[in-house]
Amino acid sequence: SLCSALSWKQMALMGMCTVIMKPIEMAALGRSLYPGTLYDCRRDSFIPGVTLWDKASLTQDLEVHRRPCTDLKFSASDSLSEKASLLDVSASLKGSFLGGLVEVGGSAKYLRDQKTSAHQSRVTLQYSQTTRFEHLTMTQLGNITYPEVFEEKTATHVVTAVLYGAQAFMVFDKTFSENEDKQEVEGHLNVMVKKIPLLSIEGEGDLKMNDKEKEMAEHISCTFYGDCVLEENPTTYMEALQLYKKLPSLLRQREDDAVPVKVWLYPLALLDKKAAKLEREIGATLISKVETVLEELGEAERKCNDLVKNRTVSDFQDVKDRLQIFQQSFGEYKVLFQKALYRIFPAIRSGEVNDQALTDILLIHGKSLFQANMLRKWLENVQSEIDLLNSYTRELSDVPVITSSGQFSSILLNPNVDTVVCFSFTSLKYEDPYLSAITEFLRVNEFEKLSAIPKSSHQDIQAWFSNPEISEKMRENLFLFKSFSEANKDKNKTRFVIASVSDSTNPVSDIVSIISTEAKMCKPSIQ
């Protein structure tokens, strides 16, 4: 048969055959996993309050060995793969984390930490140590106190061994501007973080840094994730440096309170055939594809965050409104996608469905308007629109942008102003077909059906800012407005402003002159 022709590793990768029952080594991720704890590998969750042995039996023959070990690692990557590697997370457990099945704690909260901006450079320092190893004996495995647990079928495995210790992650971030070289900033940040162990050994770290390094240190933020409780978490580079000096002693003091770092799970079906078991494992290739999708969604989210924070977006409400609609729809889609994963992962592992169900979810995403290329295209269009608006406002840097009707009214009603000349953008308010299409996609929710997989589409229209005729007319208006404003800049009773004034009959920029009190009664509507 096909299954017998493949190695068990190939089967696990492809997700084609049932799982061979054998002990599983797994990262604890801040969860309460101790010897004797029951575990359900289908949902990657532990079963509290239920056990195979009474308390006396668990502690009587428990073997304990010292396992002192300390490790220090650095990472300049923010990818989930790199984070999972630092925490020694398997592909299967990573999949459960991606699907929202695993609630992490302590230092493992580092897995949830993501950049919020594409203008962030990041380097992570990981300090870890192990202290002791505990494991059950064959005496306990051969003498089950509560055999009825097997028939409940709520668990598939039992924790038979635990490696204790503690970990700490310091995540260092440096924000850079569009004018700075990203690789150069990342290189300097990497050097600064890798200096921390050396500076802590040498004593007063700030005395060993030159002026340039001290200046950079002031602009580096720190986020701490650890298995030890601190009076106050470090938020700056210098605070992190001081904490690093204390970390070894802090963790040694808490040696008796060390937390599970890694556990070993034994299949219950090897103890009793009536027990539930892990029927099928999800292939590493599929897990990798899920990870890629979520990484791409994260990239789009960071890009959108940067656009929303752009000063030009704050000046033009119509652009801001479109971005906020996108953010809301994007957030809803991400929840729907992860809910689909949450539902399908346990179903595959329990044998209710095969991994084609997960493939279907990925196909739905790949044909949706939220796939990477579509997201990138829409965000690039918004970026182009913002860049154009920014270029015009920069050319007219001495002219204020009017952002509300109230602000416009205050100028019109000013008794010292006779004339207001407005450079107006008339095409910022429009129906975006992409936003309409993603709203409809969310209403239908194809993930719930998992049947036919229609290709989502929308009709592209030429954006006003990419129309050469409009661009030419706008440049003419800009020249006229700029010349007129410079010629009249000394006239105190004349005001020059920039605004978004919606006018579907005139899809270019316009120059509107409002003169005297009569015109004040028919001011244009500022969007």
N, C-alpha and C positions, 0 to 999 in steps of 0.2 A: 504494500500500500504506500501512498504518498507519505503518510506520517512516519512509517518505519524507515523510509528512505532518507529522511531528513534528521539532522541532529536536533537535540532538544533546544539548542541555542537558536538554530534556524527557525524552529517552530515558534519560539517565543517572539522572535523578531517579526515573523509574518502573521502571528496570531491565528494560525490555521488549526491547531490541534489542542487537545486538552492539556492541562498543566501536569507535569510530572510532580508528584507529591514529594517535597523535600523541604528541609528547614529554610527559612527566609531570613536574611540579614537586612535590617532596616534602620534608618535614621529615626530617632525618637521625636525630633522637631518640637521639643518643649511639651510633649504630651505625657500624661501620667501613666507610663508603661513600666510596671514592676514585675518581678517574677510571680507567675501565677495569673497575671492579667489575661482575660480572654479578649481575642481580637478577631474582627471580621475583615478579611482581606478583600471581600467583594466591595465594601464601602470604605475601606481603610479607616476604620473606627474601632475604638476599644469598647468593651462592654463593662460598665461600672456596676459594682454590687453583686456580680455573679462570679463564682469561682468553682474550680474542680476540687479544691482542698480547703480544709478549715485552717484557721490562722496558725494553730500549733504545728500542723503538718508542714506548712509552708516554711516556717522559720527553723524547724528542728534540724533538718538535714541540708539547709542552704549552705553552699560552699562560697567562700569569699576569698578573693585574691587581690593583692595590691597590683595596680597597673599604672604607675606614675609615668606620665609622658607629657611633654609640652611641645607645641608647634606654633609657628608663625608663618602666615602667608599674606601675599598682597595680590590684589586683582584690579586691573584697570578697565574691566568689562562690566557692563550693567545688564548683560543678558541673563535670562533665567537659567540657561544651561550652565553658565559660570557660577551663579549662586548655588544651584543644585549641586555642582561639583564640590564647592567649598564645604557644603553641609553633608556631603556624601549621600545625596538623595538618588535613589534608583529611578529608572525610567517610569516604572509603574506608579511609584509614589508621587513622582512629579506630575504624572497625568492626573492623579486624584487631586493634587493641589490645584492644577489648572482648572479642574472641573468644580472646584469649591467644596470638595468632600472633606478636606483636611483643614482643621482649625489649628494653626501653629501658635506656639507661645515662646516666651523667653527670647533667646538669641535668634531663634528660627523666624521671628517676625521680620528679619532681614530679607527673607524671600519676597515679602510684600512691598519692600521699598523700591520705588521706581523713580526715575528722573521725571520731573514735571515739565522740563523745557529741553528743546534741542540745543540750547545754548548753555548746557551744563557739562562741565568736565568732572569726572568722578574717579576716585581711587578708593579702594576698600582695604582696610587692614583687619586681618582675622587673627585673634590670639585664642588658642585652645589648649586645654589640658585634660587628661584623664587621670582618675584616681584609683578606682577599684573595679573589679569584675565579679559579679554574683551570678550563680547559676543553680538551677534545680538539679537533683541527682536522679539516678535511675530508680532509687527507692520511692521517690515521690511519683514519678511517672508510672510506676507499677501499682501504686495504691491510690486509686481515685476515691475521694470521700463522697462526692456528689455526682454519680454517673448519669443522673437524669438530665444533666446539662447537655449531654450529647443529643438527646432527642428534641431539645428546644430549637436546635439548628439556627441559633442567633449568632454563633461564632464559628469561624473556620480554623483558627489557630490559638495557641496559648503561648505567652511569653515564658521562655525557659531560661533565658540569660539576659543580663543587662550590663552594659559598660557605662560607668558613671563618670562624670566630669563636669566641665563648664566651658562655655565659649563666649567670646565677646567680639562684636563687629563694630568697627568705627568707620563710618562712611563719610568721606571727605568730598565736598563739592565746591567747585569754583565756577561762578558764572562769568561768561565772556561775552563781549559785544560783537556785533557783526563786523566791526573793523579789526578785531583781534584774530590772530591765526589760531585756529582750534588746536592743531597738532602741537604748536609751541606751548600753549596754555596747558594742555594735557601732559606734555613732557615735564614742564616745571612742577606741576602738581604731583606727578609721580615721584620726582626727586625729593620733594618736600616730605611726602608721606613716608618714603623709605628711609628718611633721615631720622624718624622718630625714635627707633630703637637705639641708634647711635647717640642721639642727643640726650636720651634718658640715662644712658650709662655715664656720659661725661659730666652730668650734673645740671647746672643751670642752662637749660637749652637755649634761652633767648640770648645768652651771652656768646653762644657759639654760632649764631646766625649773622650774616652780613645785613646791611641796610635793605638791600633789595629783597632778601628772603623775609625779613621782618615785615616789610610792606605787603608782600604777598600773603604772609600768614594772617594778616588782618582781614583779608578778603576770602579766607577759606572757612567754610562752615563745616560742622561735624554733627552727625546723627549717630547715636549709640544704641546698639541692641546687645543685651547681655543676659547671662544667667545669674548675675549677682545684682543685688539691690544697692543702688547708689543714693547718697543723700541728694545729689543733684547731677543730672546727666550733662556731659560736656556738649557745648554748642559751637565752640571755636577751636581753632588749631592748637592754641596755647593751652587751653583747658584739657584737650585730648592728650597733649604731651605730658601734662602733670598726672593725668589719670593713668597713662601707660606705665609710669614709674611705679604706681601703686598696685597695678593689676595682679602681679604674681602673689603678693602678700594678701590681697583681698580674696583671691580664689583659694589660697591655702587656708585662710581663716574659716572658709566655708566648706572645707573638705568633707565634713560630716553631712553637710546639706547639699552635696553634689547632686546634680540632676541626671536622669537617664540621657545619654548621648546616642547610644546605639543599642538595639535590642535584637534578640534572635527568637524567631517564631517557629513553633513546632506544629505541624498539621494535626488537627484533632482526629482526622480520619485514620491516621496511623495508630491511634489509641483505641478507636471504636469506629467500626464501619458505618454506624448509624449517624455519625456526625456530619454536619454540612461541610462542603469543601469548595475550594476555588476551582471552578470548572474550566475556565478559559482565561488566559492572560491576554491583555491588549498588546499588540506588537509595538516594538520601539519605533518603527517607522511611522506608524499612525500617530503615536504620542508626539514625535518630532514635528509632524505636520500641524498638529493642534498648537504646539508651542510656536511655530512660525506664524500662524494666524494671529495669535494673541500678541506676539512681538510686533507684527505689522499694525495691529490696532493700537498698540501703545505708541508707536511712532507717529501715527496720525493724530492721536490724542495730544501728544507733546507739541506737534506742529500747530494744532488748533489753539492750544493754550498760549503759545507765543503770539499768534495772530490777534487773539482777543486782548492781550496786554499791550498791543501796539498803540502808540499815541494817536496815530491817524484814525484808527478804528474808534477810539473814544470821541473823536471829533465828528464822525459821520454815523449817526444812529442806524441808518438803513443797513450799512455793512455790518454793524455790530449785531443787529437783530438777526441777520442771516446766519452769522456765526453761532449765535446762541441757539437758534433753531437746530442747527447742525449738531451742536454739542448735546442737546437734549435727545435728539434722535439717535445719535451715536451711542450715548450712554444706555438708552433703552435696548439697542441692538446687542451691545456687549453683554447685558444681563440675559437676554434671550439666548444668545449663543452659549453662555456658560450654564444656563439652566438646562439646555439640551445635553450638554456634557454631563452634568450632575445626574440627569435621568438615565443616560445610556450607559455610563461606565459600569455601575453595579449590575445592570441587566446583562451586559456582555460577560462579566466575570462569573455570574451565577448560571450562565448557559441559557438564559431566556431568549437571547438573540445572538447572532454572530456579529463579527466586527464590521460587516457591511453597513450596519446601522450607523456606525461612526463615520464610515466613508461617505455615506449619504449626507450627513451633517456637513462634512467638509465640502462636498459637491454643491450643496445649497449655498454655502458661504461663497464658494468660488464663482458662482453664477449670479451672485447678488450685487447690489450697488455698493455694498460695503467691502468688497474685495479690494486689495491693496491698490491696484492701478486706478480704479474709479475714485477712491478716496484721495489718492495723490493728485489726480487730475483736477478734482474740484478744489482742493486746497491750493494748488498752484494757480488756478484761475483767480481765487480770492487774493492770493499774494500779489498777482499782477495788478489787480484792481487797486489794492492798497498802495503798491509801489507807484502807480500812476498818480493817485491822489496825493501821495507824499511828495512826488516830484513837483506838482503844481503848488502845493502849500509851501514847499521849500523855496520855490521861485518867488513866492509872495510872502516871505517870512515876516515882513513888517505888517501884514494884513491879518487881523484876527479872524478865526473861524467861529461862526455863530452856530451853536449846537442846539438851540431851542427857540421856540416862538417867543417865550418870555424874555430871553436875552435880546432877541431882535426888537421886541416892543420897547424895551428900555432905551434902546438907541433911537428909535423913531420918535419916542415921546420926550426925548431930551430937548429942552427949549433952546439949547445952544447949537443944535444941529439942524441945518436947513436941507441938506442933501445927503442921501445915502446911496452909494454906488456898490452894487453887489455882484461879485463874480459867482454865478450859481452853477452847480452841477445838477443837471436836470434828469439824469437817468439812473440815479442810485437806487431808486425804489422800483423794483420789478419782480415779477413772478419767476422764481428760480425753478425750472423743471426738475432738476436733480433733487432739490429738497422736497418737492411734491411727490416724486417717485419713491424716495426712501420712507416718507410718511406712510404711503400706501403699502409698501412692503412690510412695515412693522404692524400694520393693521391686520394683514393676512396671516402673518407668522407661519412661514413654511416649515419651521422646525417642528411644529406640533404635528404636522401631517406626515412628513417623511415618505411621501409617495411620489407623485410626479414632481420633477424638479424644473420648473420653468426658468428661463433665463430672464432676469430682470433687465429692463431697458428704459431709457427715457430719450426724448427727442432733444438733441442738442440745438441750441440757438446761438447765433453769433453775439457774443457779449459786446456791450457798447464800447468797452475799452480796447477791444481788438479790431474795431471797425476803422479802416484807414481813413474814410471820409470824415467820420466823427473826430478822429484824432487830429486831422488837418485843420478842421474848423476850430477845435479847442485851442490849438496852438495860435491860431489867428486871434482868437478872443483873449488869450493870455497876453499876447503882445500888446493888443489895444488897451487892455485893462492896466497892465503894468506901466505902460507909457503914460496913460491918463492919471494914474495914481501918483506917479513920480512928479508929473507936471503940476499936480494940485496938492502936494503933500503939506504945503505951508498954509493952506486954507483951513482955518480952525473949524468952520461950520460945515465942512464936508467930511463924511466918514466913508471909508472903504472897508468892505467886509467880504468874507467867503462864506457860502452856505450851500446846503443841499435843498434845492427847490424843485420838487417833482413837477415835470411837465411832459406828458406823453406825446404832445404835438411837436415838441422840439427836443429830440434825443441827443442834444449836444450840450456843451456849456453855454451859458448866456451871460450877458451883462445887463443887469437891471438897474436903472437909475430911478430912485424915488425922491421926488422933489416937493418941498413945501408941505404944509399941513394937509392939503387936499389929498395928496397921495398917501398920507399916513392911514387913511381910512380903507385903503385897498391894497395893503401889503401882501406879498406872496406868502404862501403857506410854507413854513420852514419844516422840513421833515427831520 
